[in-house]
Amino acid sequence: MDAEQLADIAAEGACLMRDYGYDRVRIWLKHTVPDPDDRERLLFVAFALIDVERPASQLQWWLHGTPAAAARHEARGEHMCRACRRWAAEPVSTEMPTGEKAA
């Protein structure tokens, strides 16, 4: 996978992490990026996407609730990951991209 593909996956994973948490996203990640070498490269791409000028407390705001990520992106005119684009077009589902139901 190239860096652009990995950046899209990192953005989608960030949205999913906020909405579903570690255990569910871990399953999604293994399904989405089956190659362990690509998963390692994804880590470095994700590092590059972190806004290091902001304190960790601001980067972790989502730990305290589930945001309406698609609405937030749309309001700010930001690029949406696949999951947010899908959610912007449809009501939010409890189904993960892998097809399993969220707890």
N, CA, C and O atoms as CSV, one atom per row, in Angstrom:
chain,resi,resn,atom,element,x,y,z
A,1,MET,N,N,0.841,-1.179,0.000
A,1,MET,CA,C,0.000,0.000,0.000
A,1,MET,C,C,0.887,1.244,0.000
A,1,MET,O,O,1.936,1.278,0.644
A,2,ASP,N,N,0.440,2.270,-0.741
A,2,ASP,CA,C,1.236,3.493,-0.769
A,2,ASP,C,C,0.816,4.423,0.370
A,2,ASP,O,O,-0.170,4.167,1.062
A,3,ALA,N,N,1.577,5.506,0.555
A,3,ALA,CA,C,1.350,6.422,1.670
A,3,ALA,C,C,-0.035,7.066,1.617
A,3,ALA,O,O,-0.651,7.278,2.662
A,4,GLU,N,N,-0.531,7.377,0.430
A,4,GLU,CA,C,-1.851,8.003,0.320
A,4,GLU,C,C,-2.949,7.039,0.773
A,4,GLU,O,O,-3.869,7.438,1.488
A,5,GLN,N,N,-2.857,5.780,0.363
A,5,GLN,CA,C,-3.833,4.778,0.800
A,5,GLN,C,C,-3.776,4.624,2.313
A,5,GLN,O,O,-4.809,4.553,2.978
A,6,LEU,N,N,-2.562,4.574,2.852
A,6,LEU,CA,C,-2.399,4.412,4.289
A,6,LEU,C,C,-2.930,5.630,5.043
A,6,LEU,O,O,-3.490,5.485,6.130
A,7,ALA,N,N,-2.762,6.829,4.481
A,7,ALA,CA,C,-3.292,8.040,5.126
A,7,ALA,C,C,-4.814,8.000,5.174
A,7,ALA,O,O,-5.408,8.388,6.180
A,8,ASP,N,N,-5.457,7.535,4.097
A,8,ASP,CA,C,-6.919,7.393,4.091
A,8,ASP,C,C,-7.373,6.382,5.141
A,8,ASP,O,O,-8.359,6.603,5.843
A,9,ILE,N,N,-6.649,5.280,5.240
A,9,ILE,CA,C,-6.979,4.257,6.234
A,9,ILE,C,C,-6.775,4.810,7.641
A,9,ILE,O,O,-7.580,4.541,8.533
A,10,ALA,N,N,-5.701,5.584,7.851
A,10,ALA,CA,C,-5.448,6.183,9.166
A,10,ALA,C,C,-6.578,7.128,9.551
A,10,ALA,O,O,-7.021,7.124,10.700
A,11,ALA,N,N,-7.052,7.943,8.603
A,11,ALA,CA,C,-8.149,8.872,8.886
A,11,ALA,C,C,-9.433,8.121,9.217
A,11,ALA,O,O,-10.152,8.482,10.149
A,12,GLU,N,N,-9.712,7.074,8.448
A,12,GLU,CA,C,-10.901,6.266,8.719
A,12,GLU,C,C,-10.778,5.584,10.073
A,12,GLU,O,O,-11.734,5.544,10.848
A,13,GLY,N,N,-9.597,5.048,10.352
A,13,GLY,CA,C,-9.369,4.390,11.639
A,13,GLY,C,C,-9.541,5.335,12.814
A,13,GLY,O,O,-10.050,4.938,13.862
A,14,ALA,N,N,-9.120,6.588,12.649
A,14,ALA,CA,C,-9.294,7.576,13.718
A,14,ALA,C,C,-10.777,7.792,14.009
A,14,ALA,O,O,-11.186,7.832,15.170
A,15,CYS,N,N,-11.578,7.933,12.956
A,15,CYS,CA,C,-13.035,8.094,13.141
A,15,CYS,C,C,-13.632,6.863,13.808
A,15,CYS,O,O,-14.429,6.986,14.738
A,16,LEU,N,N,-13.256,5.688,13.344
A,16,LEU,CA,C,-13.795,4.456,13.908
A,16,LEU,C,C,-13.357,4.280,15.357
A,16,LEU,O,O,-14.137,3.812,16.186
A,17,MET,N,N,-12.121,4.649,15.668
A,17,MET,CA,C,-11.615,4.527,17.031
A,17,MET,C,C,-12.452,5.375,17.973
A,17,MET,O,O,-12.778,4.947,19.080
A,18,ARG,N,N,-12.799,6.576,17.531
A,18,ARG,CA,C,-13.615,7.465,18.361
A,18,ARG,C,C,-15.002,6.892,18.609
A,18,ARG,O,O,-15.573,7.073,19.685
A,19,ASP,N,N,-15.542,6.201,17.612
A,19,ASP,CA,C,-16.917,5.701,17.717
A,19,ASP,C,C,-17.034,4.273,18.255
A,19,ASP,O,O,-18.051,3.929,18.858
A,20,TYR,N,N,-16.018,3.442,18.050
A,20,TYR,CA,C,-16.143,2.033,18.416
A,20,TYR,C,C,-15.127,1.532,19.438
A,20,TYR,O,O,-15.402,0.556,20.137
A,21,GLY,N,N,-13.978,2.162,19.545
A,21,GLY,CA,C,-12.976,1.736,20.517
A,21,GLY,C,C,-12.009,0.684,19.988
A,21,GLY,O,O,-12.168,0.144,18.894
A,22,TYR,N,N,-11.012,0.422,20.804
A,22,TYR,CA,C,-9.875,-0.409,20.424
A,22,TYR,C,C,-10.247,-1.805,19.936
A,22,TYR,O,O,-9.811,-2.215,18.861
A,23,ASP,N,N,-11.035,-2.530,20.698
A,23,ASP,CA,C,-11.304,-3.929,20.354
A,23,ASP,C,C,-11.943,-4.080,18.981
A,23,ASP,O,O,-11.552,-4.953,18.205
A,24,ARG,N,N,-12.916,-3.241,18.679
A,24,ARG,CA,C,-13.588,-3.317,17.378
A,24,ARG,C,C,-12.679,-2.845,16.250
A,24,ARG,O,O,-12.668,-3.440,15.172
A,25,VAL,N,N,-11.922,-1.787,16.490
A,25,VAL,CA,C,-11.050,-1.254,15.441
A,25,VAL,C,C,-9.893,-2.212,15.164
A,25,VAL,O,O,-9.411,-2.289,14.034
A,26,ARG,N,N,-9.454,-2.925,16.162
A,26,ARG,CA,C,-8.395,-3.922,15.958
A,26,ARG,C,C,-8.840,-4.985,14.947
A,26,ARG,O,O,-8.061,-5.390,14.084
A,27,ILE,N,N,-10.075,-5.428,15.056
A,27,ILE,CA,C,-10.621,-6.402,14.106
A,27,ILE,C,C,-10.709,-5.772,12.718
A,27,ILE,O,O,-10.300,-6.379,11.728
A,28,TRP,N,N,-11.246,-4.548,12.650
A,28,TRP,CA,C,-11.359,-3.824,11.374
A,28,TRP,C,C,-9.989,-3.657,10.725
A,28,TRP,O,O,-9.847,-3.846,9.516
A,29,LEU,N,N,-8.982,-3.304,11.518
A,29,LEU,CA,C,-7.642,-3.063,10.984
A,29,LEU,C,C,-7.043,-4.332,10.378
A,29,LEU,O,O,-6.464,-4.284,9.293
A,30,LYS,N,N,-7.174,-5.447,11.059
A,30,LYS,CA,C,-6.644,-6.704,10.515
A,30,LYS,C,C,-7.351,-7.087,9.217
A,30,LYS,O,O,-6.742,-7.673,8.322
A,31,HIS,N,N,-8.636,-6.754,9.117
A,31,HIS,CA,C,-9.409,-7.036,7.902
A,31,HIS,C,C,-9.022,-6.067,6.778
A,31,HIS,O,O,-8.900,-6.473,5.622
A,32,THR,N,N,-8.831,-4.795,7.118
A,32,THR,CA,C,-8.561,-3.749,6.133
A,32,THR,C,C,-7.111,-3.759,5.653
A,32,THR,O,O,-6.835,-3.517,4.478
A,33,VAL,N,N,-6.191,-4.042,6.573
A,33,VAL,CA,C,-4.754,-4.053,6.248
A,33,VAL,C,C,-4.199,-5.408,6.696
A,33,VAL,O,O,-3.608,-5.513,7.771
A,34,PRO,N,N,-4.389,-6.437,5.878
A,34,PRO,CA,C,-3.978,-7.781,6.300
A,34,PRO,C,C,-2.462,-7.991,6.378
A,34,PRO,O,O,-2.003,-8.841,7.141
A,35,ASP,N,N,-1.685,-7.242,5.611
A,35,ASP,CA,C,-0.234,-7.408,5.589
A,35,ASP,C,C,0.395,-6.728,6.809
A,35,ASP,O,O,0.254,-5.516,6.969
A,36,PRO,N,N,1.090,-7.489,7.678
A,36,PRO,CA,C,1.707,-6.901,8.870
A,36,PRO,C,C,2.695,-5.767,8.543
A,36,PRO,O,O,2.806,-4.809,9.307
A,37,ASP,N,N,3.406,-5.871,7.419
A,37,ASP,CA,C,4.332,-4.800,7.043
A,37,ASP,C,C,3.578,-3.512,6.721
A,37,ASP,O,O,4.031,-2.422,7.071
A,38,ASP,N,N,2.428,-3.635,6.053
A,38,ASP,CA,C,1.606,-2.454,5.773
A,38,ASP,C,C,1.053,-1.866,7.068
A,38,ASP,O,O,0.968,-0.646,7.207
A,39,ARG,N,N,0.677,-2.727,8.018
A,39,ARG,CA,C,0.177,-2.217,9.307
A,39,ARG,C,C,1.277,-1.451,10.031
A,39,ARG,O,O,1.004,-0.442,10.681
A,40,GLU,N,N,2.511,-1.917,9.925
A,40,GLU,CA,C,3.622,-1.188,10.548
A,40,GLU,C,C,3.830,0.157,9.850
A,40,GLU,O,O,4.025,1.172,10.519
A,41,ARG,N,N,3.791,0.178,8.516
A,41,ARG,CA,C,3.917,1.443,7.782
A,41,ARG,C,C,2.771,2.398,8.133
A,41,ARG,O,O,2.969,3.610,8.214
A,42,LEU,N,N,1.570,1.839,8.341
A,42,LEU,CA,C,0.419,2.652,8.725
A,42,LEU,C,C,0.689,3.410,10.024
A,42,LEU,O,O,0.289,4.566,10.166
A,43,LEU,N,N,1.354,2.775,10.950
A,43,LEU,CA,C,1.689,3.419,12.214
A,43,LEU,C,C,2.503,4.689,11.980
A,43,LEU,O,O,2.239,5.717,12.604
A,44,PHE,N,N,3.486,4.625,11.090
A,44,PHE,CA,C,4.332,5.791,10.824
A,44,PHE,C,C,3.579,6.877,10.064
A,44,PHE,O,O,3.811,8.064,10.293
A,45,VAL,N,N,2.686,6.488,9.168
A,45,VAL,CA,C,1.845,7.474,8.479
A,45,VAL,C,C,0.933,8.149,9.505
A,45,VAL,O,O,0.765,9.368,9.473
A,46,ALA,N,N,0.346,7.372,10.407
A,46,ALA,CA,C,-0.528,7.941,11.432
A,46,ALA,C,C,0.247,8.899,12.333
A,46,ALA,O,O,-0.279,9.943,12.718
A,47,PHE,N,N,1.484,8.560,12.673
A,47,PHE,CA,C,2.316,9.477,13.467
A,47,PHE,C,C,2.438,10.824,12.761
A,47,PHE,O,O,2.341,11.876,13.392
A,48,ALA,N,N,2.650,10.783,11.462
A,48,ALA,CA,C,2.848,12.013,10.694
A,48,ALA,C,C,1.585,12.870,10.645
A,48,ALA,O,O,1.668,14.075,10.403
A,49,LEU,N,N,0.433,12.273,10.869
A,49,LEU,CA,C,-0.834,13.004,10.823
A,49,LEU,C,C,-1.181,13.689,12.142
A,49,LEU,O,O,-2.122,14.481,12.190
A,50,ILE,N,N,-0.447,13.404,13.201
A,50,ILE,CA,C,-0.744,13.979,14.517
A,50,ILE,C,C,-0.290,15.426,14.569
A,50,ILE,O,O,0.833,15.747,14.183
A,51,ASP,N,N,-1.162,16.293,15.044
A,51,ASP,CA,C,-0.839,17.706,15.220
A,51,ASP,C,C,-0.037,17.849,16.510
A,51,ASP,O,O,-0.611,17.928,17.596
A,52,VAL,N,N,1.283,17.881,16.390
A,52,VAL,CA,C,2.160,17.901,17.562
A,52,VAL,C,C,2.175,19.256,18.271
A,52,VAL,O,O,2.760,19.386,19.347
A,53,GLU,N,N,1.540,20.255,17.681
A,53,GLU,CA,C,1.467,21.571,18.312
A,53,GLU,C,C,0.353,21.647,19.351
A,53,GLU,O,O,0.277,22.608,20.117
A,54,ARG,N,N,-0.511,20.633,19.377
A,54,ARG,CA,C,-1.623,20.621,20.334
A,54,ARG,C,C,-1.296,19.694,21.491
A,54,ARG,O,O,-0.663,18.658,21.287
A,55,PRO,N,N,-1.716,20.044,22.708
A,55,PRO,CA,C,-1.464,19.152,23.851
A,55,PRO,C,C,-2.262,17.859,23.728
A,55,PRO,O,O,-3.314,17.818,23.091
A,56,ALA,N,N,-1.748,16.822,24.341
A,56,ALA,CA,C,-2.407,15.511,24.281
A,56,ALA,C,C,-3.846,15.581,24.770
A,56,ALA,O,O,-4.706,14.867,24.254
A,57,SER,N,N,-4.122,16.424,25.749
A,57,SER,CA,C,-5.492,16.524,26.272
A,57,SER,C,C,-6.466,16.979,25.186
A,57,SER,O,O,-7.620,16.550,25.188
A,58,GLN,N,N,-6.035,17.830,24.265
A,58,GLN,CA,C,-6.894,18.254,23.168
A,58,GLN,C,C,-7.034,17.164,22.119
A,58,GLN,O,O,-8.086,17.041,21.492
A,59,LEU,N,N,-5.997,16.378,21.921
A,59,LEU,CA,C,-6.040,15.307,20.930
A,59,LEU,C,C,-6.904,14.138,21.402
A,59,LEU,O,O,-7.372,13.344,20.586
A,60,GLN,N,N,-7.113,14.030,22.686
A,60,GLN,CA,C,-7.858,12.908,23.250
A,60,GLN,C,C,-9.268,13.283,23.685
A,60,GLN,O,O,-9.887,12.535,24.442
A,61,TRP,N,N,-9.792,14.408,23.233
A,61,TRP,CA,C,-11.126,14.868,23.640
A,61,TRP,C,C,-12.200,13.821,23.369
A,61,TRP,O,O,-13.181,13.725,24.107
A,62,TRP,N,N,-12.015,13.046,22.323
A,62,TRP,CA,C,-13.018,12.066,21.919
A,62,TRP,C,C,-13.162,10.923,22.908
A,62,TRP,O,O,-14.139,10.177,22.837
A,63,LEU,N,N,-12.215,10.761,23.832
A,63,LEU,CA,C,-12.330,9.696,24.825
A,63,LEU,C,C,-13.523,9.921,25.752
A,63,LEU,O,O,-13.973,8.994,26.426
A,64,HIS,N,N,-14.032,11.149,25.784
A,64,HIS,CA,C,-15.101,11.493,26.713
A,64,HIS,C,C,-16.485,11.470,26.073
A,64,HIS,O,O,-17.461,11.875,26.706
A,65,GLY,N,N,-16.586,11.008,24.840
A,65,GLY,CA,C,-17.891,10.925,24.194
A,65,GLY,C,C,-17.761,10.597,22.725
A,65,GLY,O,O,-16.664,10.642,22.168
A,66,THR,N,N,-18.869,10.269,22.097
A,66,THR,CA,C,-18.878,9.932,20.683
A,66,THR,C,C,-19.331,11.155,19.887
A,66,THR,O,O,-20.469,11.599,20.034
A,67,PRO,N,N,-18.443,11.710,19.038
A,67,PRO,CA,C,-18.805,12.905,18.269
A,67,PRO,C,C,-19.592,12.558,17.021
A,67,PRO,O,O,-19.588,11.412,16.571
A,68,ALA,N,N,-20.253,13.532,16.476
A,68,ALA,CA,C,-20.890,13.382,15.167
A,68,ALA,C,C,-19.816,13.759,14.157
A,68,ALA,O,O,-19.798,14.872,13.633
A,69,ALA,N,N,-18.920,12.809,13.894
A,69,ALA,CA,C,-17.734,13.088,13.087
A,69,ALA,C,C,-18.066,13.624,11.697
A,69,ALA,O,O,-17.434,14.576,11.240
A,70,ALA,N,N,-19.014,13.048,11.040
A,70,ALA,CA,C,-19.345,13.509,9.684
A,70,ALA,C,C,-19.844,14.946,9.696
A,70,ALA,O,O,-19.465,15.743,8.838
A,71,ALA,N,N,-20.686,15.281,10.655
A,71,ALA,CA,C,-21.202,16.656,10.747
A,71,ALA,C,C,-20.083,17.628,11.065
A,71,ALA,O,O,-20.061,18.744,10.545
A,72,ARG,N,N,-19.166,17.222,11.903
A,72,ARG,CA,C,-18.030,18.072,12.263
A,72,ARG,C,C,-17.176,18.355,11.030
A,72,ARG,O,O,-16.823,19.504,10.761
A,73,HIS,N,N,-16.848,17.303,10.283
A,73,HIS,CA,C,-16.043,17.486,9.072
A,73,HIS,C,C,-16.758,18.386,8.073
A,73,HIS,O,O,-16.158,19.289,7.489
A,74,GLU,N,N,-18.052,18.124,7.884
A,74,GLU,CA,C,-18.824,18.894,6.921
A,74,GLU,C,C,-18.874,20.370,7.314
A,74,GLU,O,O,-18.708,21.248,6.467
A,75,ALA,N,N,-19.101,20.640,8.592
A,75,ALA,CA,C,-19.186,22.022,9.077
A,75,ALA,C,C,-17.867,22.771,8.895
A,75,ALA,O,O,-17.856,23.976,8.643
A,76,ARG,N,N,-16.765,22.049,9.023
A,76,ARG,CA,C,-15.450,22.670,8.897
A,76,ARG,C,C,-14.911,22.644,7.467
A,76,ARG,O,O,-13.845,23.193,7.189
A,77,GLY,N,N,-15.655,22.003,6.564
A,77,GLY,CA,C,-15.184,21.889,5.185
A,77,GLY,C,C,-13.973,20.978,5.052
A,77,GLY,O,O,-13.163,21.145,4.140
A,78,GLU,N,N,-13.848,20.010,5.965
A,78,GLU,CA,C,-12.701,19.100,5.969
A,78,GLU,C,C,-12.949,17.895,5.066
A,78,GLU,O,O,-14.089,17.552,4.755
A,79,HIS,N,N,-11.853,17.265,4.656
A,79,HIS,CA,C,-11.923,16.009,3.909
A,79,HIS,C,C,-12.491,14.935,4.824
A,79,HIS,O,O,-12.091,14.832,5.984
A,80,MET,N,N,-13.419,14.137,4.312
A,80,MET,CA,C,-14.007,13.051,5.097
A,80,MET,C,C,-13.420,11.713,4.677
A,80,MET,O,O,-13.199,11.466,3.491
A,81,CYS,N,N,-13.171,10.861,5.646
A,81,CYS,CA,C,-12.768,9.491,5.355
A,81,CYS,C,C,-13.988,8.758,4.799
A,81,CYS,O,O,-15.098,9.289,4.809
A,82,ARG,N,N,-13.774,7.544,4.317
A,82,ARG,CA,C,-14.874,6.762,3.735
A,82,ARG,C,C,-16.029,6.582,4.715
A,82,ARG,O,O,-17.195,6.721,4.346
A,83,ALA,N,N,-15.697,6.272,5.956
A,83,ALA,CA,C,-16.750,6.042,6.946
A,83,ALA,C,C,-17.581,7.297,7.154
A,83,ALA,O,O,-18.808,7.215,7.226
A,84,CYS,N,N,-16.944,8.449,7.250
A,84,CYS,CA,C,-17.684,9.698,7.460
A,84,CYS,C,C,-18.510,10.059,6.228
A,84,CYS,O,O,-19.632,10.550,6.350
A,85,ARG,N,N,-17.956,9.814,5.048
A,85,ARG,CA,C,-18.727,10.083,3.827
A,85,ARG,C,C,-19.986,9.214,3.806
A,85,ARG,O,O,-21.063,9.678,3.432
A,86,ARG,N,N,-19.842,7.968,4.206
A,86,ARG,CA,C,-20.985,7.055,4.239
A,86,ARG,C,C,-21.998,7.530,5.284
A,86,ARG,O,O,-23.204,7.528,5.035
A,87,TRP,N,N,-21.498,7.937,6.457
A,87,TRP,CA,C,-22.395,8.399,7.510
A,87,TRP,C,C,-23.068,9.708,7.146
A,87,TRP,O,O,-24.199,9.950,7.569
A,88,ALA,N,N,-22.404,10.563,6.371
A,88,ALA,CA,C,-23.008,11.829,5.954
A,88,ALA,C,C,-24.178,11.575,5.000
A,88,ALA,O,O,-25.124,12.360,4.946
A,89,ALA,N,N,-24.104,10.482,4.257
A,89,ALA,CA,C,-25.139,10.154,3.279
A,89,ALA,C,C,-26.278,9.341,3.894
A,89,ALA,O,O,-27.389,9.329,3.365
A,90,GLU,N,N,-26.003,8.665,5.005
A,90,GLU,CA,C,-26.992,7.773,5.620
A,90,GLU,C,C,-27.025,8.008,7.123
A,90,GLU,O,O,-26.087,8.578,7.680
A,91,PRO,N,N,-28.088,7.579,7.781
A,91,PRO,CA,C,-28.098,7.638,9.246
A,91,PRO,C,C,-26.974,6.772,9.798
A,91,PRO,O,O,-26.598,5.777,9.178
A,92,VAL,N,N,-26.439,7.136,10.943
A,92,VAL,CA,C,-25.356,6.375,11.566
A,92,VAL,C,C,-25.854,4.974,11.901
A,92,VAL,O,O,-26.925,4.801,12.483
A,93,SER,N,N,-25.067,3.992,11.527
A,93,SER,CA,C,-25.403,2.595,11.765
A,93,SER,C,C,-24.568,2.065,12.921
A,93,SER,O,O,-23.520,2.627,13.241
A,94,THR,N,N,-25.020,1.002,13.537
A,94,THR,CA,C,-24.233,0.350,14.575
A,94,THR,C,C,-23.379,-0.767,13.987
A,94,THR,O,O,-22.772,-1.542,14.727
A,95,GLU,N,N,-23.329,-0.851,12.675
A,95,GLU,CA,C,-22.573,-1.903,12.012
A,95,GLU,C,C,-21.178,-1.414,11.644
A,95,GLU,O,O,-21.019,-0.333,11.077
A,96,MET,N,N,-20.179,-2.210,11.967
A,96,MET,CA,C,-18.802,-1.887,11.612
A,96,MET,C,C,-18.603,-2.132,10.112
A,96,MET,O,O,-19.388,-2.855,9.499
A,97,PRO,N,N,-17.544,-1.530,9.506
A,97,PRO,CA,C,-17.275,-1.768,8.088
A,97,PRO,C,C,-17.053,-3.247,7.757
A,97,PRO,O,O,-17.227,-3.646,6.605
A,98,THR,N,N,-16.678,-4.056,8.729
A,98,THR,CA,C,-16.472,-5.477,8.502
A,98,THR,C,C,-17.790,-6.245,8.472
A,98,THR,O,O,-17.803,-7.437,8.165
A,99,GLY,N,N,-18.905,-5.569,8.791
A,99,GLY,CA,C,-20.208,-6.213,8.766
A,99,GLY,C,C,-20.696,-6.684,10.106
A,99,GLY,O,O,-21.847,-7.107,10.221
A,100,GLU,N,N,-19.850,-6.627,11.148
A,100,GLU,CA,C,-20.296,-7.086,12.453
A,100,GLU,C,C,-21.003,-5.946,13.181
A,100,GLU,O,O,-20.798,-4.775,12.859
A,101,LYS,N,N,-21.818,-6.284,14.143
A,101,LYS,CA,C,-22.557,-5.296,14.921
A,101,LYS,C,C,-21.695,-4.783,16.069
A,101,LYS,O,O,-20.967,-5.544,16.706
A,102,ALA,N,N,-21.790,-3.491,16.319
A,102,ALA,CA,C,-21.100,-2.908,17.473
A,102,ALA,C,C,-21.816,-3.334,18.745
A,102,ALA,O,O,-23.019,-3.595,18.735
A,103,ALA,N,N,-21.075,-3.401,19.827
A,103,ALA,CA,C,-21.655,-3.809,21.115
A,103,ALA,C,C,-22.510,-2.704,21.696
A,103,ALA,O,O,-23.079,-2.866,22.775
